[in-house]
Amino acid sequence: MRVRIGLTFVALLYIALLLVLPLVTVFVEAFRGGPERYIESIFNSDTLSAIRLTLMGAAIAVPLNIVFGLAASWAIAKFEFRGKSFFLTLIDLPFSISPVISGLVYVLIFGLQGWLGPWLQEHDIQIIFALPGLVLATIFVTFPFVARELIPLMQEQGTLEEEAAVTLGASGFQTFFRVTLPNIKWGLLYGVLLCNARAMGEFGAVSVVSGHIRGLTNTMPLHVEILYNEYNFVASFAVASLLAGLALLTLVVKTALQWRFGGQIAAVQGH
Amino acid sequence: MSLLTHVEARPVRAWSFKKPSVIPGFGLAFGYAVTYLSLIVLIPLVALLLRPWELGWDGFWDTVTAPRVLAALKLSFGASLIGAAVNAVFGLIAAWVLVRYNFPGKKIVDALIDLPFALPTAVAGIALTSIYSPNGWVGQFFAQMGVKIAFTPLGVIVALTFIGLPFVVRTLQPVLEDLNTEVEEAAATLGATRWQIFARVIWPGILPTLLTGFALAFARAVGEYGSVIFIAGNLPMKSEIAPLLIIIKLEQYDYAGAAAVGVAMLGLSFILLLLVNLLQRWSAARAD
């Protein structure tokens, strides 16, 4: 009994110190200047542009990743082909690569001294230090999320229903939309949720490809950094609290989905 | 009836890439996925691997073994190892408590474990710095004892521990849930003490998974930037993490140098993860 209490206490203390404390800090520091300063920090034009850019980046990256996730999991789950594990490893790659390196690779291609750098400059196309670069870096970091959710789920569901649909005369798309999609909808939602949370919160990769130009190429996380580095702590934490709120919302919806539809989401292994 | 007319007979081949299937759409799906992957991942990675060779092998080696780079690599990898180790211990305890015990608010605590996943790294970074800086909530106690946490390697370790916790706990939970308690009960009836039960029955079973969780936490921590960049002192040679060094080189337009450090990081991670993988297989074989 004493061991039980002791271990529980240690575990809870660890979690409180490591996880709860930072979360609480964000909100405490955000409101340190009172609610007026909080509102003021959120509703100034730079912050609003940052919010807009974050949302735009996610709005482009997430749907693209959804299509990829659906395509990749359709190929992997419904067919047998050589090199599947290699393919799966490729999909998992962004998880083993530092976000900074994820941004670095795009600078190496599109940056001034990159492969396409001179050509892009000639034609006055801005990729790095502009929205396209941000979107690319975000896509790199977040594309596995939807695929990784769907693949085990679709593999578990097997091919019987689809095969039945085909024998009944359904075309590929009919099979997909009428048979497969309804089966995976909760897993898909779950994957989209994680993908979106990561896309909006991505910092390292975006930091490398963005010009950190306030009001133009700053996403919310980058804006948090700029404000913090200028010692504008309250504003920094205020914007951070928005992101933290998004994180909490993600956690809540995630838990709710797992609770109600656990069987249809398949084992979630980290990430 | 058009039941089977759109399913063509395929010639039997000696070697085939894909097994025949009635389900359509492989070409489209696989083709799209591979194209996407190539454009987004493969080509950029090739760019990364090729770039350092601008400097030639000697140049690459010199860049990577420069004192500042070595110090940064040591910090990133060292702090990640320590953070992952701390998580291995306390994460195991946390996973154990969550799986085996009941207490009020357990569901909330369980959901909270995923916080480092969901929370943007920059937010975590500023929060941790705020807490552990000399006048922060926790930092002030340590300051009184003359220990600085924020802006030192110790702060880096704290941040990397935060980042890695879910990996250990989430990897362990399913395995702990599946543990067969009958074996433990049998051991108890045979007179084993609680410690003996843990060390002889439970531990061998979970060691492989613990190592997996450790490896995942370590891999994530090595590359971590956002949560660490605020709490690290960023002093070259002392508290500068490797990803920051990459960014600094990029800002100096030393693309090849940045790529070299990146390749070094990837290479080192790969080797270390391979080692952990081998260790894990060895312990899994032993467990049987």
HADDOCK unambig.tbl for C-alpha pairs under 7 A between the chains (distance, minus, plus):
assign (segid A and resid 7 and name CA) (segid B and resid 93 and name CA) 6.65 0.50 0.50
assign (segid A and resid 7 and name CA) (segid B and resid 97 and name CA) 6.82 0.50 0.50
assign (segid A and resid 8 and name CA) (segid B and resid 97 and name CA) 5.71 0.50 0.50
assign (segid A and resid 11 and name CA) (segid B and resid 90 and name CA) 6.78 0.50 0.50
assign (segid A and resid 11 and name CA) (segid B and resid 93 and name CA) 5.92 0.50 0.50
assign (segid A and resid 11 and name CA) (segid B and resid 94 and name CA) 4.68 0.50 0.50
assign (segid A and resid 11 and name CA) (segid B and resid 97 and name CA) 6.93 0.50 0.50
assign (segid A and resid 18 and name CA) (segid B and resid 162 and name CA) 5.98 0.50 0.50
assign (segid A and resid 22 and name CA) (segid B and resid 124 and name CA) 6.76 0.50 0.50
assign (segid A and resid 22 and name CA) (segid B and resid 127 and name CA) 5.07 0.50 0.50
assign (segid A and resid 22 and name CA) (segid B and resid 128 and name CA) 5.80 0.50 0.50
assign (segid A and resid 25 and name CA) (segid B and resid 127 and name CA) 5.99 0.50 0.50
assign (segid A and resid 26 and name CA) (segid B and resid 127 and name CA) 5.79 0.50 0.50
assign (segid A and resid 68 and name CA) (segid B and resid 33 and name CA) 5.76 0.50 0.50
assign (segid A and resid 71 and name CA) (segid B and resid 29 and name CA) 4.42 0.50 0.50
assign (segid A and resid 71 and name CA) (segid B and resid 30 and name CA) 6.53 0.50 0.50
assign (segid A and resid 71 and name CA) (segid B and resid 32 and name CA) 6.83 0.50 0.50
assign (segid A and resid 71 and name CA) (segid B and resid 33 and name CA) 5.89 0.50 0.50
assign (segid A and resid 72 and name CA) (segid B and resid 29 and name CA) 6.37 0.50 0.50
assign (segid A and resid 72 and name CA) (segid B and resid 30 and name CA) 6.26 0.50 0.50
assign (segid A and resid 72 and name CA) (segid B and resid 33 and name CA) 5.32 0.50 0.50
assign (segid A and resid 74 and name CA) (segid B and resid 29 and name CA) 6.60 0.50 0.50
assign (segid A and resid 75 and name CA) (segid B and resid 26 and name CA) 5.63 0.50 0.50
assign (segid A and resid 75 and name CA) (segid B and resid 29 and name CA) 5.77 0.50 0.50
assign (segid A and resid 75 and name CA) (segid B and resid 30 and name CA) 5.37 0.50 0.50
assign (segid A and resid 80 and name CA) (segid B and resid 18 and name CA) 5.70 0.50 0.50
assign (segid A and resid 80 and name CA) (segid B and resid 19 and name CA) 5.49 0.50 0.50
assign (segid A and resid 81 and name CA) (segid B and resid 17 and name CA) 5.54 0.50 0.50
assign (segid A and resid 81 and name CA) (segid B and resid 18 and name CA) 4.01 0.50 0.50
assign (segid A and resid 81 and name CA) (segid B and resid 19 and name CA) 6.11 0.50 0.50
assign (segid A and resid 82 and name CA) (segid B and resid 17 and name CA) 5.52 0.50 0.50
assign (segid A and resid 82 and name CA) (segid B and resid 18 and name CA) 6.42 0.50 0.50
assign (segid A and resid 96 and name CA) (segid B and resid 219 and name CA) 6.16 0.50 0.50
assign (segid A and resid 96 and name CA) (segid B and resid 220 and name CA) 6.65 0.50 0.50
assign (segid A and resid 97 and name CA) (segid B and resid 223 and name CA) 6.53 0.50 0.50
assign (segid A and resid 98 and name CA) (segid B and resid 223 and name CA) 3.84 0.50 0.50
assign (segid A and resid 98 and name CA) (segid B and resid 224 and name CA) 6.13 0.50 0.50
assign (segid A and resid 99 and name CA) (segid B and resid 223 and name CA) 6.66 0.50 0.50
assign (segid A and resid 100 and name CA) (segid B and resid 243 and name CA) 5.97 0.50 0.50
assign (segid A and resid 101 and name CA) (segid B and resid 262 and name CA) 6.19 0.50 0.50
assign (segid A and resid 105 and name CA) (segid B and resid 44 and name CA) 5.09 0.50 0.50
assign (segid A and resid 105 and name CA) (segid B and resid 45 and name CA) 6.31 0.50 0.50
assign (segid A and resid 105 and name CA) (segid B and resid 47 and name CA) 6.57 0.50 0.50
assign (segid A and resid 105 and name CA) (segid B and resid 48 and name CA) 5.62 0.50 0.50
assign (segid A and resid 106 and name CA) (segid B and resid 44 and name CA) 6.23 0.50 0.50
assign (segid A and resid 108 and name CA) (segid B and resid 47 and name CA) 6.46 0.50 0.50
assign (segid A and resid 108 and name CA) (segid B and resid 48 and name CA) 6.90 0.50 0.50
assign (segid A and resid 108 and name CA) (segid B and resid 255 and name CA) 6.86 0.50 0.50
assign (segid A and resid 109 and name CA) (segid B and resid 44 and name CA) 6.90 0.50 0.50
assign (segid A and resid 109 and name CA) (segid B and resid 47 and name CA) 6.76 0.50 0.50
assign (segid A and resid 140 and name CA) (segid B and resid 40 and name CA) 6.10 0.50 0.50
assign (segid A and resid 140 and name CA) (segid B and resid 41 and name CA) 6.73 0.50 0.50
assign (segid A and resid 162 and name CA) (segid B and resid 23 and name CA) 6.80 0.50 0.50
assign (segid A and resid 163 and name CA) (segid B and resid 22 and name CA) 6.51 0.50 0.50
assign (segid A and resid 163 and name CA) (segid B and resid 23 and name CA) 5.99 0.50 0.50
assign (segid A and resid 166 and name CA) (segid B and resid 23 and name CA) 6.55 0.50 0.50
assign (segid A and resid 167 and name CA) (segid B and resid 3 and name CA) 5.97 0.50 0.50
assign (segid A and resid 167 and name CA) (segid B and resid 4 and name CA) 6.70 0.50 0.50
assign (segid A and resid 168 and name CA) (segid B and resid 3 and name CA) 6.29 0.50 0.50
assign (segid A and resid 169 and name CA) (segid B and resid 3 and name CA) 5.68 0.50 0.50
assign (segid A and resid 172 and name CA) (segid B and resid 24 and name CA) 5.29 0.50 0.50
assign (segid A and resid 172 and name CA) (segid B and resid 25 and name CA) 5.94 0.50 0.50
assign (segid A and resid 197 and name CA) (segid B and resid 118 and name CA) 6.35 0.50 0.50
assign (segid A and resid 198 and name CA) (segid B and resid 118 and name CA) 6.94 0.50 0.50
assign (segid A and resid 201 and name CA) (segid B and resid 120 and name CA) 4.30 0.50 0.50
assign (segid A and resid 201 and name CA) (segid B and resid 121 and name CA) 7.00 0.50 0.50
assign (segid A and resid 202 and name CA) (segid B and resid 120 and name CA) 6.35 0.50 0.50
assign (segid A and resid 203 and name CA) (segid B and resid 121 and name CA) 6.56 0.50 0.50
assign (segid A and resid 203 and name CA) (segid B and resid 122 and name CA) 6.35 0.50 0.50
assign (segid A and resid 203 and name CA) (segid B and resid 226 and name CA) 5.94 0.50 0.50
assign (segid A and resid 204 and name CA) (segid B and resid 225 and name CA) 5.71 0.50 0.50
assign (segid A and resid 204 and name CA) (segid B and resid 226 and name CA) 5.72 0.50 0.50
assign (segid A and resid 208 and name CA) (segid B and resid 247 and name CA) 6.72 0.50 0.50
assign (segid A and resid 221 and name CA) (segid B and resid 122 and name CA) 5.86 0.50 0.50
assign (segid A and resid 225 and name CA) (segid B and resid 122 and name CA) 6.92 0.50 0.50
assign (segid A and resid 240 and name CA) (segid B and resid 123 and name CA) 5.41 0.50 0.50
assign (segid A and resid 243 and name CA) (segid B and resid 120 and name CA) 6.85 0.50 0.50
assign (segid A and resid 244 and name CA) (segid B and resid 119 and name CA) 6.05 0.50 0.50
assign (segid A and resid 247 and name CA) (segid B and resid 118 and name CA) 5.06 0.50 0.50
assign (segid A and resid 247 and name CA) (segid B and resid 119 and name CA) 5.13 0.50 0.50
assign (segid A and resid 250 and name CA) (segid B and resid 118 and name CA) 6.97 0.50 0.50
assign (segid A and resid 251 and name CA) (segid B and resid 111 and name CA) 6.80 0.50 0.50
assign (segid A and resid 251 and name CA) (segid B and resid 118 and name CA) 6.95 0.50 0.50
assign (segid A and resid 255 and name CA) (segid B and resid 111 and name CA) 6.60 0.50 0.50
assign (segid A and resid 269 and name CA) (segid B and resid 170 and name CA) 6.72 0.50 0.50
assign (segid A and resid 269 and name CA) (segid B and resid 171 and name CA) 6.54 0.50 0.50
assign (segid A and resid 270 and name CA) (segid B and resid 167 and name CA) 5.76 0.50 0.50
assign (segid A and resid 270 and name CA) (segid B and resid 170 and name CA) 5.75 0.50 0.50
assign (segid A and resid 270 and name CA) (segid B and resid 171 and name CA) 6.60 0.50 0.50
assign (segid A and resid 271 and name CA) (segid B and resid 117 and name CA) 6.78 0.50 0.50
